[in-house]
Amino acid sequence: MVTLHAKSPCCRATVHRFGHRRRRCATCERTWRIRPKRRGRNPIRVHFMIGAVEFGQQESLRHRAARLGRSRESIRRRYARRLDGLLHRLPIPRMPHGPLIAVIDGWWVSCAGQPFTLYIVLLRPVAGQHATVMEPLLLPGRESEEGWAQALAALPLKAQHQIVAVVCDGAVVLWPLIRSRGWLLQRCHFHLLASIRNYISAGWRSRKRNLGKSIFNTVQTTLRTNAPDELVVLRLRLLRLIRQVKNWKLRSRLNGFLRNLEDHHTYLRHPELHIPTTTNAAECVCGLVSDTIHRTRGFSTPESLHRWITVQIRLMKPVRCNGFNYQPN
C-alpha cells in the first residue's frame, strides 16, 4: 500500500505544517525544518575566487577591497593564507603521452626592485593540438643558459626522454642546451619577422619603401620554401638586398637569418612531427601571467609571486598549439 501522506520521523504520526519551512508531529509536537541549513559560517570559495581574479573575470584586489569596505592589505592577506592550502589541493599538470614537442619562452618580470625571469615550458604531443603548461620556474636575474638548464632539468625525467623537438625564440643561450640533448631546434618565425620589421619602413612616406617591402617579402618566401633551387635564388636575392641596407643592425639580423636558415626550416624537413612555427602558445601564457600581476598591483616578495603564478598555471586548461599542416583523424 502506498503512503499518501508523510509521517513524522519520531512517532510515525500525522504531520502538520508549522510555518513555511517547518513541520510538527501531531503526537509529541516535535518540530523540525524540512530543508535544514548547515550550521556555521559559509565557506569562502577560494578556488573559484582566485581563479576569477587571475583570469580577469572579476575586479582587481583594490576594487574588491573598496566594495567590501576593507583595506587592500586585509584582502591580500586573506588570499595569502589560503594559497598554501590551495597549492596542496590542486593537482600537478600531467605530462602528455608519446613523443613531445616543447614550446619554451622566458619572460622577464620585476619584483621587489629586482629582475626575475619566469621560465615557461609547454609540452604538446606530436599527434595533438593542445599543449600542457608545466610547473613554472622563477629565477633571479635575466634569461641565461644556467637558468634554462635548471628549467629543463626540472622537467620529469620521462618527459626529457620523450621530447623530440623544441620551439624557441632563437636565443643564443638555448642553442648548446638543445643540441647537446639531441633535440631538433625550430626557431620562431614571428620573432624573426618582428625583429626585421623594427628596422624597415614600408610606409608610403618612406624613401626606401620598395627596399623594405622587398626584404620582408623575400624573407617570408624563404621561410615557406625548402626547395634547393628556389633557396639558391632567394639567397642571392637577399644578399643583393643586404648590400643596399645601411643600418648595421638590420644587416646583422639578415646575415644571421641566412647563417641559421636550417633552424627555421626544421618544420619542413620533419613534416611528420607537425612542429609549430611560432611560440605563440607560450606567449599567451606569459600574457595571462602579466595580466595577473597587473590586476594584483604587483607582489612584494618573489615567493608570493611564484605561488600565485603556480596556482594560475595549475588552474589553466591545455593551451591550443597547432602544428604545421596538422590534420586530425
C-alpha positions in Angstrom: 0.0 0.0 0.0 1.3 3.4 -1.0 1.6 6.0 1.7 -0.2 9.1 0.6 0.7 11.4 3.5 4.0 12.0 5.1 4.5 10.6 8.6 6.7 12.1 11.4 10.1 10.5 11.8 9.8 10.3 15.6 6.3 8.8 16.2 5.1 7.9 12.6 2.1 10.1 13.3 0.4 12.8 11.2 2.5 15.8 10.2 1.1 19.3 10.4 2.5 22.4 8.9 4.2 24.7 11.4 5.2 27.7 9.3 6.6 28.0 5.8 9.5 25.5 6.2 8.8 23.7 9.5 6.6 20.7 10.3 5.2 19.4 13.6 4.4 15.9 14.9 0.7 15.6 15.9 1.6 13.2 18.8 4.7 14.7 20.6 4.5 18.1 19.0 8.2 18.0 18.0 9.1 20.4 15.2 11.8 20.2 12.5 12.9 22.0 9.4 12.3 20.3 6.1 15.5 21.8 4.5 17.9 22.1 7.4 20.5 24.8 7.0 24.2 23.9 7.6 25.4 25.3 10.8 28.4 27.6 11.0 30.0 30.2 8.7 29.6 29.9 5.0 32.9 28.8 3.5 34.8 31.1 1.2 35.3 29.5 -2.2 38.9 30.5 -2.6 39.4 28.1 -5.5 36.9 29.9 -7.7 37.6 33.4 -6.3 41.4 33.2 -7.0 40.7 31.7 -10.5 38.3 34.5 -11.3 40.8 37.2 -10.3 43.6 35.6 -12.3 41.7 35.2 -15.5 40.2 38.7 -15.5 36.6 37.7 -14.7 36.3 39.9 -11.7 37.6 43.2 -10.3 41.1 43.7 -9.0 42.0 43.3 -5.3 41.9 47.1 -4.9 38.3 47.3 -6.2 37.3 44.2 -4.2 38.6 45.8 -1.0 36.7 49.0 -1.7 33.5 47.1 -2.4 33.8 45.0 0.8 34.8 48.0 2.9 38.1 46.5 3.9 41.7 47.5 3.3 43.6 46.2 0.4 46.2 44.6 2.7 43.5 42.6 4.5 42.2 41.2 1.2 45.8 40.4 0.2 46.4 38.6 3.5 43.2 36.6 3.0 44.5 35.3 -0.3 47.9 34.6 1.1 46.5 32.5 4.0 44.8 30.2 1.6 47.3 29.9 -1.2 49.4 27.2 0.5 46.4 25.0 1.2 45.2 25.6 -2.4 48.6 24.5 -3.8 48.3 21.2 -1.9 44.8 20.5 -3.3 45.4 21.4 -6.9 47.0 18.6 -8.9 50.3 19.0 -10.7 49.9 19.2 -14.5 50.0 15.8 -16.1 52.6 15.0 -18.7 51.2 14.1 -22.1 52.0 10.6 -23.6 54.1 9.8 -26.6 56.7 11.9 -28.4 56.5 15.5 -27.3 57.1 18.9 -28.8 58.4 21.5 -26.3 57.5 25.2 -26.7 59.6 27.3 -24.4 59.8 31.0 -23.6 61.4 33.2 -21.0 59.5 36.2 -19.6 61.1 39.0 -17.6 59.4 40.4 -14.5 60.4 42.9 -11.8 59.7 42.0 -8.1 60.9 43.9 -5.1 63.0 46.1 -7.3 65.0 43.1 -8.7 64.8 41.4 -12.1 63.5 37.9 -12.3 62.9 35.5 -15.2 60.0 33.2 -15.5 60.8 30.1 -17.5 57.7 28.7 -19.2 57.7 25.2 -20.8 54.7 23.7 -22.7 54.6 20.1 -23.8 52.5 19.1 -26.7 52.1 15.5 -28.1 53.1 15.1 -31.8 49.7 13.8 -32.7 47.7 16.5 -30.8 46.7 20.2 -30.8 46.7 21.1 -27.1 49.8 21.7 -25.0 50.1 21.3 -21.3 51.8 24.0 -19.3 54.3 22.5 -16.9 55.3 23.8 -13.5 56.9 27.3 -13.8 60.4 28.2 -12.6 61.2 31.7 -11.3 64.9 32.5 -11.0 66.6 35.8 -10.2 68.4 37.7 -13.0 68.0 37.8 -16.7 67.4 34.9 -19.1 70.6 32.8 -19.1 72.0 29.4 -20.1 72.2 28.3 -16.5 68.5 29.3 -15.9 67.3 27.3 -18.9 69.5 24.3 -17.8 67.7 24.3 -14.4 64.3 24.7 -16.1 64.8 21.8 -18.4 66.3 19.7 -15.7 63.2 20.4 -13.5 61.0 18.5 -16.1 60.2 14.9 -15.3 62.9 12.5 -16.5 60.4 10.7 -18.6 59.4 13.9 -20.4 63.1 14.7 -21.1 63.4 11.4 -23.0 60.1 11.9 -24.9 61.0 15.4 -26.2 62.0 15.3 -29.9 61.9 19.0 -30.9 61.9 22.4 -29.2 60.4 25.6 -30.5 62.0 28.7 -29.1 62.6 32.4 -30.0 66.2 31.8 -31.1 68.0 33.0 -28.0 71.7 32.2 -28.2 71.8 30.7 -24.7 69.4 27.9 -25.9 71.4 26.5 -28.8 74.0 24.5 -26.9 71.4 23.1 -24.4 69.1 21.9 -27.1 71.7 20.4 -29.4 73.6 18.7 -26.5 70.4 16.8 -25.7 69.9 15.7 -29.3 66.6 17.6 -29.8 65.5 19.3 -33.0 65.6 23.1 -32.9 62.8 25.2 -34.6 63.2 29.0 -34.4 60.1 31.2 -34.1 59.1 32.9 -37.3 57.2 35.6 -35.6 60.2 36.8 -33.6 62.3 36.9 -36.7 59.8 38.8 -38.8 59.1 41.2 -35.9 62.8 41.9 -35.4 63.2 42.7 -39.1 60.1 44.9 -39.2 61.6 47.0 -36.5 64.3 48.2 -38.8 62.4 48.6 -42.1 60.0 51.3 -43.1 57.4 50.3 -45.7 55.1 53.3 -45.2 54.0 55.4 -48.1 56.2 58.3 -46.9 59.3 56.2 -46.7 62.0 56.9 -49.2 63.1 53.3 -49.1 59.6 51.8 -49.1 60.3 49.4 -52.0 63.5 48.1 -50.4 61.8 47.4 -47.1 58.9 45.6 -48.9 61.3 43.5 -51.0 63.3 42.5 -47.9 60.3 41.5 -45.9 58.6 39.6 -48.8 61.9 37.8 -49.6 62.3 36.6 -46.0 58.7 35.4 -45.9 59.1 33.4 -49.1 62.4 31.9 -47.8 60.7 30.8 -44.6 58.0 28.9 -46.6 60.1 27.1 -49.1 62.6 24.2 -48.8 63.3 23.5 -52.5 67.1 23.7 -53.1 66.8 25.5 -56.5 64.4 28.2 -55.1 66.6 28.7 -52.0 69.7 29.4 -54.1 67.7 32.1 -56.0 66.3 33.6 -52.8 69.7 33.6 -51.0 71.2 35.6 -53.9 68.3 38.0 -54.0 68.6 38.6 -50.2 72.4 39.1 -50.4 71.8 41.8 -53.1 69.3 43.5 -50.9 71.6 43.3 -47.8 74.2 45.3 -49.8 71.7 48.2 -50.1 71.0 48.3 -46.4 72.8 51.0 -44.3 71.5 50.0 -40.9 74.1 47.7 -39.4 71.6 46.1 -37.0 69.3 45.1 -39.9 72.3 43.7 -41.8 73.3 41.7 -38.8 69.7 40.3 -38.5 69.6 39.3 -42.1 73.0 37.7 -42.2 72.2 35.8 -39.1 69.0 34.6 -40.7 71.0 33.2 -43.7 73.5 31.5 -41.5 70.9 29.8 -39.4 68.3 29.1 -42.1 68.3 25.4 -41.3 66.9 26.0 -37.9 63.9 27.9 -39.4 63.2 25.0 -41.8 63.0 22.2 -39.3 59.3 22.1 -39.6 59.7 21.5 -43.4 62.3 18.8 -43.0 60.2 16.9 -40.5 56.6 17.3 -41.6 55.6 14.1 -39.7 56.2 15.9 -36.4 53.8 18.8 -37.1 56.2 21.2 -35.4 54.6 24.7 -34.8 56.5 27.6 -36.4 55.9 30.1 -33.6 56.0 30.3 -29.8 52.6 32.0 -29.6 51.2 29.4 -27.2 53.9 30.3 -24.6 53.4 34.0 -25.3 49.7 33.6 -24.5 50.6 32.0 -21.1 53.0 34.9 -20.4 50.2 37.4 -21.3 47.9 35.7 -18.7 50.6 35.9 -16.1 51.3 39.6 -16.9 47.6 40.3 -16.6 47.5 38.7 -13.1 50.4 40.8 -12.0 48.7 43.9 -13.3 45.4 43.2 -11.6 47.0 42.4 -8.2 49.2 45.5 -8.5 52.5 43.6 -8.2 54.0 41.4 -5.4 56.2 42.4 -2.5 58.3 39.1 -2.5 59.3 36.6 -5.2 57.9 33.8 -3.1 54.4 35.2 -3.3 54.8 35.9 -7.0 55.8 32.3 -7.6 52.9 30.9 -5.6 50.3 33.0 -7.5 51.8 32.0 -10.9 51.9 28.3 -9.9 48.2 28.4 -8.8 47.3 30.2 -12.1 49.1 27.6 -14.2 47.7 24.7 -12.3 44.2 26.1 -12.9 44.9 26.5 -16.7 43.3 24.3 -19.2 45.5 22.9 -22.0 46.6 25.6 -24.4 45.8 25.3 -28.2 49.0 24.8 -30.1 48.5 24.0 -33.7 51.3 22.3 -35.6 52.3 22.8 -39.2 50.0 21.0 -41.7 48.3 19.0 -38.9 45.1 17.2 -39.9 43.3 15.4 -37.0 41.9 12.0 -37.6 
